[in-house]
Amino acid sequence: MIDLHTHTLFSDGELIPSELIRRAQALGHRAVALADHADMSNFEWIVSRVIRACEENNRERSLRAIPGIELTHVPPALIARYVAEARALGARIVVVHGESPVEPVEPGTNRAAIEARADILGHPGLIREADARLAARNGVCLEISARKGHSLTNGHVALMARKTGARLVLNTDAHGPADLITEEFARTVAMGAGLSEEEYRSLRATMAALAGLGEAVP
């Protein structure tokens, strides 16, 4: 299992980084990205601390911890700037909080994230086909979410990816220990979204590549 979208106490999660990483390791994860919520006020503070947490854990544990960030409710006009700045600070995975059906995300956020070439557009809701096509061209991954609420539009996201060739990832958006899942449950979420076995294998290979683990997936 690889999970590229989780949260710690650095934003609205329940766990310090070390405990989240250890719990993921105990579930058999190969890699986990710490991608706490951030906007213009706190992204520098979060990235620097997440980097330190990941570096220290990676010296002692077999699971690969990846420093990331989730730009959340950032005005669309500012997204490209902060995607670039987060990467310059050392964030390895940049997620943008997409237009989920259960939050008042500003319209145009999906498009701005895709134009900015974020790594992952988190829970993009009822993403438009034109935006999914641009995501395919720009190499932006669309997220299938295991999180309640955000998962309501997983089927639509999967359909748009199939129609346009956009790459998919599957993440938990975990905020607490109960949100972390096993590989078996991740497969259930993928099948529930309408993915075929071949599409699920492709998704897993995409996630392995993003995590720096290569294309091979056992």
C-alpha positions as CSV (number, residue, x, y, z in Angstrom):
1,M,0.0,0.0,0.0
2,I,1.2,3.5,-0.9
3,D,-0.7,6.5,0.4
4,L,0.3,10.0,-0.9
5,H,-2.3,12.1,1.0
6,T,-2.3,12.1,4.8
7,H,-2.5,14.7,7.6
8,T,-0.8,15.1,10.9
9,L,-1.2,17.4,13.9
10,F,0.7,20.0,11.8
11,S,-2.8,20.8,10.3
12,D,-6.1,19.0,11.3
13,G,-4.9,15.5,11.7
14,E,-4.8,13.6,15.0
15,L,-1.3,12.1,15.0
16,I,2.2,13.4,15.2
17,P,4.2,12.3,12.1
18,S,6.1,9.5,13.7
19,E,2.9,7.8,14.9
20,L,1.2,8.2,11.6
21,I,4.2,6.7,9.9
22,R,4.5,3.8,12.3
23,R,0.8,3.0,12.1
24,A,1.1,3.0,8.3
25,Q,4.1,0.7,8.5
26,A,2.2,-1.7,10.8
27,L,-0.5,-2.0,8.1
28,G,2.2,-3.0,5.5
29,H,2.6,0.3,3.7
30,R,5.6,0.8,1.5
31,A,5.4,4.6,1.4
32,V,3.3,7.4,2.9
33,A,3.3,11.2,2.1
34,L,2.6,13.7,4.8
35,A,0.5,16.4,3.0
36,D,-0.9,18.7,5.6
37,H,-3.3,21.4,4.8
38,A,-1.7,24.8,4.0
39,D,-2.3,28.2,2.5
40,M,-0.2,31.3,2.2
41,S,0.1,31.7,6.0
42,N,1.7,28.4,7.0
43,F,3.1,26.4,4.1
44,E,6.7,27.3,4.8
45,W,6.3,26.2,8.5
46,I,4.7,22.9,7.6
47,V,7.0,21.9,4.7
48,S,10.2,22.5,6.9
49,R,8.8,20.4,9.7
50,V,7.5,17.6,7.5
51,I,10.8,17.4,5.8
52,R,12.6,16.9,9.1
53,A,10.1,14.3,10.3
54,C,10.5,12.3,7.1
55,E,14.3,12.5,7.0
56,E,14.5,11.2,10.6
57,N,12.0,8.4,10.1
58,N,13.6,7.3,6.9
59,R,16.9,6.7,8.7
60,E,15.2,4.2,11.1
61,R,12.3,2.6,9.2
62,S,11.8,0.7,6.1
63,L,8.7,2.6,5.1
64,R,9.5,5.6,2.9
65,A,8.1,8.8,4.3
66,I,7.6,11.6,1.8
67,P,7.4,15.3,2.6
68,G,4.3,16.9,0.9
69,I,1.7,19.6,1.3
70,E,-1.9,20.0,0.4
71,L,-2.7,23.6,-0.7
72,T,-6.2,24.1,0.6
73,H,-8.8,26.8,-0.3
74,V,-6.0,28.9,-1.8
75,P,-7.5,31.4,-4.3
76,P,-7.1,29.9,-7.8
77,A,-5.0,32.9,-9.0
78,L,-2.4,32.1,-6.4
79,I,-2.2,28.3,-6.8
80,A,0.6,28.3,-9.4
81,R,2.8,30.5,-7.3
82,Y,2.4,28.4,-4.2
83,V,2.9,25.1,-6.0
84,A,6.2,26.4,-7.3
85,E,7.2,27.7,-3.8
86,A,6.3,24.5,-2.0
87,R,8.5,22.6,-4.4
88,A,11.3,25.1,-4.0
89,L,11.1,24.5,-0.3
90,G,11.5,20.7,-0.7
91,A,7.9,19.3,-0.9
92,R,8.1,16.1,-2.9
93,I,4.4,15.7,-3.4
94,V,2.2,18.7,-3.9
95,V,-1.5,18.1,-3.6
96,V,-4.1,20.7,-4.3
97,H,-7.4,20.4,-2.5
98,G,-9.8,20.0,-5.4
99,E,-13.5,20.9,-5.8
100,S,-14.9,18.2,-3.5
101,P,-18.8,18.0,-3.5
102,V,-18.8,18.4,0.3
103,E,-16.8,21.6,0.7
104,P,-17.2,25.1,-0.7
105,V,-14.1,25.0,-2.8
106,E,-13.8,28.0,-5.0
107,P,-14.8,27.3,-8.7
108,G,-11.7,27.3,-10.9
109,T,-9.5,25.5,-8.3
110,N,-9.4,22.3,-10.3
111,R,-8.3,24.1,-13.4
112,A,-5.7,26.2,-11.6
113,A,-4.1,23.2,-10.0
114,I,-3.9,21.4,-13.3
115,E,-2.4,24.4,-15.1
116,A,0.1,24.7,-12.2
117,R,1.1,21.1,-12.7
118,A,0.5,20.0,-9.1
119,D,1.4,16.3,-8.6
120,I,-2.1,15.4,-7.4
121,L,-5.5,17.0,-7.7
122,G,-7.2,15.8,-4.5
123,H,-10.8,14.7,-4.6
124,P,-11.7,16.7,-7.7
125,G,-15.4,16.2,-7.5
126,L,-17.4,16.6,-10.7
127,I,-14.3,17.5,-12.7
128,R,-15.1,18.7,-16.2
129,E,-13.9,16.6,-19.1
130,A,-11.9,19.5,-20.5
131,D,-10.0,19.8,-17.2
132,A,-9.4,16.0,-17.1
133,R,-7.9,16.2,-20.6
134,L,-5.6,19.0,-19.6
135,A,-4.6,16.9,-16.5
136,A,-3.6,14.1,-18.9
137,R,-1.5,16.5,-20.9
138,N,0.1,18.1,-17.9
139,G,0.8,14.9,-16.0
140,V,-1.4,15.8,-13.1
141,C,-2.9,12.8,-11.3
142,L,-6.6,12.7,-10.3
143,E,-7.4,11.3,-6.9
144,I,-9.8,8.5,-6.1
145,S,-10.5,9.1,-2.4
146,A,-11.2,6.6,0.4
147,R,-12.4,9.5,2.6
148,K,-16.2,9.7,3.3
149,G,-17.8,12.6,1.5
150,H,-15.0,13.1,-0.9
151,S,-15.5,9.6,-2.2
152,L,-19.1,10.4,-3.5
153,T,-17.7,11.4,-6.9
154,N,-15.1,8.6,-7.3
155,G,-17.1,7.0,-10.1
156,H,-17.2,10.3,-12.1
157,V,-13.5,10.8,-11.6
158,A,-12.7,7.3,-12.8
159,L,-15.0,7.8,-15.8
160,M,-13.3,11.1,-16.7
161,A,-9.8,9.5,-16.4
162,R,-10.9,6.6,-18.6
163,K,-12.2,9.0,-21.3
164,T,-9.2,11.3,-21.3
165,G,-6.2,9.2,-20.4
166,A,-5.6,11.1,-17.1
167,R,-3.6,9.2,-14.5
168,L,-5.3,8.1,-11.3
169,V,-4.0,7.7,-7.7
170,L,-5.9,6.3,-4.7
171,N,-5.3,7.9,-1.3
172,T,-7.0,8.0,2.1
173,D,-6.8,11.7,3.0
174,A,-6.3,10.2,6.4
175,H,-6.8,12.5,9.4
176,G,-6.7,9.9,12.1
177,P,-5.6,6.3,12.7
178,A,-9.0,4.9,11.7
179,D,-8.7,6.4,8.3
180,L,-5.6,4.4,7.3
181,I,-6.5,1.4,5.1
182,T,-5.0,-1.9,3.9
183,E,-4.1,-2.7,0.3
184,E,-7.2,-5.1,0.3
185,F,-9.5,-2.2,1.2
186,A,-7.8,0.1,-1.3
187,R,-8.6,-2.4,-4.0
188,T,-12.3,-2.4,-2.8
189,V,-12.4,1.4,-3.1
190,A,-11.0,1.2,-6.6
191,M,-13.4,-1.5,-7.7
192,G,-16.3,0.4,-6.2
193,A,-15.3,3.4,-8.3
194,G,-15.6,1.2,-11.4
195,L,-11.9,0.5,-12.1
196,S,-10.9,-2.7,-13.9
197,E,-8.2,-4.9,-12.6
198,E,-5.9,-3.5,-15.4
199,E,-6.7,0.1,-14.4
200,Y,-6.0,-0.7,-10.8
201,R,-2.6,-2.1,-11.6
202,S,-1.9,1.0,-13.6
203,L,-2.9,3.2,-10.7
204,R,-0.6,1.3,-8.4
205,A,2.3,1.7,-10.8
206,T,1.6,5.4,-11.0
207,M,1.7,5.7,-7.2
208,A,4.9,3.7,-6.9
209,A,6.6,6.0,-9.4
210,L,5.4,9.1,-7.6
211,A,6.7,7.7,-4.4
212,G,10.1,7.0,-5.9
213,L,9.8,3.3,-5.7
214,G,9.9,2.6,-9.4
215,E,7.2,1.2,-11.7
216,A,7.3,-2.4,-10.4
217,V,4.4,-3.3,-8.1
218,P,4.4,-6.7,-6.3
